[in-house]
Structure formats: structure tokens, C-alpha cells
């Protein structure tokens, strides 16, 4: 039995299905999704429907991302966030054409039930973006950091790995968890097309919303699985490019 962590999907159902095939997902696998299921390619509503079906077969954790927060607000009240609309929201709204009120209500319940982070029995933290409190996620004063923060990843990237964990200058944020898995900041921003590791932080967002692939990683073996580039799977679309 494996535990696989899946990066930001952004409406790319074709990539998600292909990733499952390449990783040979079975009902025995635990799946942890890092958020941002919607906004990007044309099948956001269909991604949510597919994940609901997956959750009936597999043990799943669905972390909430910033795009999911916006979509949830729209499904709940019709609130149209301009930033969201211009960064994938328009396509997500279009993907819901033909969905009934009961179907949309079920999707809303799915979004509402999503945790903002997950800590497993091995003290691994799974979170969409990051956190800022030196005392860990439980002491975070602004929960928006869980789905917007980029400073955790920036700090990990610039850390000198010669600094030992018992050093007084070792960042307290990194001491609380054996490993931290995040999405939110595409690795293609750093010219990397596979998940990146810095200190004990793993970034699984390989830019599926843009020109990259959808990725998953086995938390034990660190085996990486990837779809084809989403722009190749949706050649008739631009995504968020």
C-alpha cells in the first residue's frame, strides 16, 4: 500500500486520468491531493466529479487551495471574485454549464469539507502553500497563509544545507515536521519540471496549469509519476498561459 501526493490539477482531467494510469493507482493506495483542483484547463467541474468518484474507492485527503476557496465562494453565493475570474475562474464557470443545482450542491459540500492541512502519523505535513508561524500550523494567525504563503518555499530554497537542525539559526518553521509537502508555486518557475526538494520541503506543483505536467510522488520511496504536458493534452486550449 502506497501513499501518493498529487500536485495542483487546475482543471486538467486528461492529465489526472493519465497520471493515475502511469502510477498504476489501485484501491489500496492512499491519495493526498494538495489543492487547486480547478481553474486552468476546461474540465474543472469534471475534475471535481472524478475526484468524488475516486474518494468512494480510495482513502483520500483533499487539501484546499486558493483557487478552491474562490470556487467554493462562487458555488455558495454566486460571488464573482475578479482576480479569480481572470485567473481561471471564467473557464471553471463555463465547465459547470449543464450541471444541475443538486450536482453543484454536492460539489460545494466537497469544497466545504476540505481541510486546510493534514498531518499524518509520521508527522508529515501536507498543505497547499505554506505557513508563517515559527510555532507551526496550529499557531498560524491568518489561515489564508495556508493557501497563499510562498515564504516557506522561498526560505527552504535559500537554506544552506550545512546548517544543522540543532543550530540556533536553523528556521523553527522547518523543525516541527519530518517532511512538508506543498503545491501552489510551480517548479517550472525555477526551470524544473519534476517535483523539487529543499531541506525537508517537497514542492509537487510542476506547473500543470501552464506548460508543465501533473505530478505525483510516493512519500516513502520518492518515486515520481507524471502525466504528459497539459498543453499537449489540451492542444486546442491555452490553459492559463
C-alpha positions as CSV (number, residue, x, y, z in Angstrom):
1,X,0.0,0.0,0.0
2,X,1.4,3.4,-1.0
3,X,0.8,7.0,-0.1
4,X,0.9,9.2,-3.1
5,X,0.9,13.0,-3.0
6,X,-0.6,14.7,-6.1
7,X,0.1,18.3,-7.1
8,X,-2.1,21.1,-8.5
9,X,-4.5,19.8,-11.2
10,X,-6.2,23.1,-12.4
11,X,-9.0,21.6,-14.4
12,X,-6.8,19.1,-16.3
13,X,-8.8,16.0,-16.1
14,X,-7.0,14.4,-19.0
15,X,-3.7,14.8,-17.1
16,X,-5.2,13.4,-13.9
17,X,-6.6,10.3,-15.6
18,X,-3.2,9.7,-17.4
19,X,-1.3,10.2,-14.1
20,X,-3.4,7.6,-12.4
21,X,-2.7,5.2,-15.3
22,X,1.0,5.8,-15.2
23,X,1.2,5.5,-11.4
24,X,-1.0,2.3,-11.6
25,X,-3.2,3.5,-8.9
26,X,-5.2,0.8,-7.1
27,X,-7.8,0.9,-4.4
28,X,-5.1,0.1,-1.8
29,X,-3.3,3.4,-2.4
30,X,-3.8,6.4,-0.1
31,X,-4.1,9.6,-2.1
32,X,-3.3,13.1,-0.8
33,X,-4.2,16.0,-3.1
34,X,-2.5,19.4,-2.4
35,X,-5.3,21.6,-3.7
36,X,-6.1,23.8,-6.7
37,X,-8.4,21.3,-8.5
38,X,-10.0,24.0,-10.6
39,X,-9.1,26.9,-12.9
40,X,-6.9,26.5,-15.9
41,X,-8.0,23.8,-18.4
42,X,-11.6,23.3,-19.4
43,X,-12.7,20.4,-17.2
44,X,-12.7,21.9,-13.7
45,X,-16.2,20.7,-12.8
46,X,-15.4,17.3,-14.3
47,X,-12.2,17.0,-12.2
48,X,-14.3,17.5,-9.0
49,X,-16.8,14.9,-10.2
50,X,-14.0,12.5,-10.9
51,X,-12.4,13.1,-7.5
52,X,-15.7,12.4,-5.8
53,X,-15.8,9.0,-7.6
54,X,-12.2,8.3,-6.6
55,X,-12.9,9.0,-3.0
56,X,-15.5,6.2,-3.0
57,X,-12.8,3.7,-3.8
58,X,-9.6,5.1,-2.2
59,X,-8.6,6.6,1.1
60,X,-8.2,10.3,0.1
61,X,-7.2,13.6,1.6
62,X,-8.3,16.7,-0.3
63,X,-6.4,19.8,0.8
64,X,-8.0,23.2,0.0
65,X,-6.1,25.6,-2.3
66,X,-6.6,29.3,-3.0
67,X,-8.5,28.5,-6.3
68,X,-10.7,26.2,-4.4
69,X,-11.6,28.9,-1.9
70,X,-12.7,31.1,-4.8
71,X,-14.7,28.4,-6.5
72,X,-16.4,27.5,-3.2
73,X,-17.4,31.1,-2.7
74,X,-18.9,31.2,-6.2
75,X,-20.8,27.9,-5.7
76,X,-22.1,29.0,-2.4
77,X,-23.3,32.5,-3.2
78,X,-22.5,33.4,-6.8
79,X,-19.7,35.7,-5.6
80,X,-17.5,36.6,-8.5
81,X,-14.0,37.4,-7.4
82,X,-12.4,39.5,-10.2
83,X,-8.9,38.0,-9.5
84,X,-10.4,34.5,-9.7
85,X,-12.3,35.2,-12.8
86,X,-9.2,36.4,-14.6
87,X,-7.0,33.6,-13.4
88,X,-9.1,30.6,-14.5
89,X,-12.4,31.3,-12.9
90,X,-14.1,32.1,-16.2
91,X,-13.3,28.7,-17.6
92,X,-14.4,27.0,-14.4
93,X,-17.8,28.7,-14.5
94,X,-18.1,27.6,-18.1
95,X,-17.3,24.0,-17.1
96,X,-20.3,24.0,-14.9
97,X,-22.7,24.6,-17.7
98,X,-25.2,21.7,-17.7
99,X,-24.7,20.8,-14.1
100,X,-27.9,20.7,-12.0
101,X,-28.4,22.5,-8.7
102,X,-28.1,19.2,-6.8
103,X,-24.9,18.4,-8.6
104,X,-23.5,21.8,-7.8
105,X,-24.6,21.5,-4.2
106,X,-22.7,18.2,-3.9
107,X,-19.6,19.8,-5.3
108,X,-20.0,22.7,-2.8
109,X,-20.1,20.2,0.0
110,X,-16.9,18.7,-1.3
111,X,-15.2,22.0,-1.2
112,X,-16.6,22.9,2.3
113,X,-15.3,19.6,3.7
114,X,-11.7,20.1,2.6
115,X,-9.1,20.6,5.4
116,X,-6.5,23.4,5.1
117,X,-3.7,21.0,6.0
118,X,-3.1,17.4,7.0
119,X,-0.5,15.8,9.4
120,X,-0.1,12.1,9.1
121,X,1.1,9.5,11.6
122,X,4.8,10.1,10.6
123,X,4.5,13.8,11.3
124,X,4.5,14.7,7.7
125,X,2.7,18.0,6.9
126,X,0.6,18.3,3.7
127,X,-0.5,21.9,2.9
128,X,-1.3,23.8,-0.3
129,X,1.1,26.8,0.1
130,X,2.7,27.2,3.4
131,X,2.5,28.8,6.9
132,X,4.4,31.6,8.6
133,X,4.2,30.8,12.3
134,X,7.5,29.7,13.9
135,X,5.4,27.6,16.2
136,X,3.8,25.5,13.4
137,X,0.4,25.4,11.7
138,X,-1.6,25.2,14.8
139,X,-0.4,28.7,15.9
140,X,-1.0,30.4,12.5
141,X,-2.8,33.7,13.0
142,X,-4.1,34.1,9.4
143,X,-5.4,30.9,7.8
144,X,-5.1,32.5,4.4
145,X,-1.4,31.8,4.6
146,X,-2.2,28.1,4.3
147,X,-3.2,28.7,0.7
148,X,-1.3,31.8,-0.3
149,X,2.1,31.8,1.5
150,X,5.2,31.5,-0.6
151,X,7.8,32.4,2.1
152,X,8.1,28.8,3.4
153,X,9.2,27.6,0.0
154,X,11.5,30.6,-0.6
155,X,13.1,30.1,2.8
156,X,13.7,26.4,2.1
157,X,15.2,27.1,-1.3
158,X,17.7,29.6,0.1
159,X,18.7,27.5,3.2
160,X,22.3,26.5,3.5
161,X,22.1,22.7,4.0
162,X,25.3,22.8,6.1
163,X,23.2,24.3,8.9
164,X,22.4,21.6,11.3
165,X,18.9,21.2,12.8
166,X,20.2,21.9,16.3
167,X,21.7,25.2,15.3
168,X,20.3,28.3,16.8
169,X,19.9,29.8,13.3
170,X,18.0,26.8,11.9
171,X,14.5,28.0,11.0
172,X,12.0,27.0,13.6
173,X,9.3,26.6,10.9
174,X,11.2,23.6,9.5
175,X,11.7,21.8,12.8
176,X,8.1,20.9,13.5
177,X,7.5,18.3,10.8
178,X,9.6,15.4,9.4
179,X,8.6,16.5,5.9
180,X,6.4,19.2,4.4
181,X,4.6,18.7,1.1
182,X,3.3,21.8,-0.8
183,X,2.0,22.9,-4.1
184,X,1.0,26.4,-5.2
185,X,4.4,27.6,-6.6
186,X,5.1,25.9,-9.9
187,X,8.5,24.4,-10.1
188,X,8.7,25.5,-13.8
189,X,9.3,29.0,-12.3
190,X,12.7,27.6,-11.4
191,X,13.2,25.7,-14.7
192,X,12.5,22.4,-13.0
193,X,9.9,20.0,-14.5
194,X,9.8,17.4,-11.7
195,X,9.0,17.9,-8.0
196,X,11.7,19.8,-6.1
197,X,13.1,19.1,-2.7
198,X,14.7,21.8,-0.5
199,X,15.7,20.8,3.1
200,X,12.6,18.9,4.3
201,X,10.1,20.6,1.9
202,X,8.8,18.9,-1.2
203,X,7.1,21.0,-3.9
204,X,4.8,18.9,-6.1
205,X,3.3,21.6,-8.3
206,X,5.1,21.1,-11.6
207,X,3.1,23.7,-13.5
208,X,0.1,21.7,-14.8
209,X,-1.9,25.0,-15.1
210,X,0.6,26.4,-17.5
211,X,3.2,24.5,-19.7
212,X,4.1,21.8,-17.2
213,X,2.9,18.3,-16.2
214,X,0.8,16.9,-13.4
215,X,2.9,15.1,-10.9
216,X,2.6,12.6,-8.0
217,X,5.3,11.3,-5.6
218,X,5.4,8.3,-3.3
219,X,6.2,9.6,0.1
220,X,8.2,6.5,1.1
221,X,10.2,5.7,-2.0
222,X,10.1,9.2,-3.6
223,X,9.2,7.6,-6.9
224,X,7.8,10.3,-9.2
225,X,5.0,9.8,-11.7
226,X,4.0,12.4,-14.3
227,X,1.4,13.0,-17.0
228,X,2.3,14.4,-20.3
229,X,2.4,18.2,-20.5
230,X,-1.1,19.6,-20.1
231,X,-0.7,21.9,-23.1
232,X,-0.2,18.7,-25.2
233,X,-3.2,17.0,-23.7
234,X,-5.3,20.1,-24.4
235,X,-3.8,21.3,-27.7
236,X,-6.9,23.4,-28.6
237,X,-6.7,25.4,-25.3
238,X,-4.4,27.9,-23.7
239,X,-4.8,27.0,-20.1
240,X,-3.5,29.9,-18.0
241,X,-0.7,30.7,-20.5
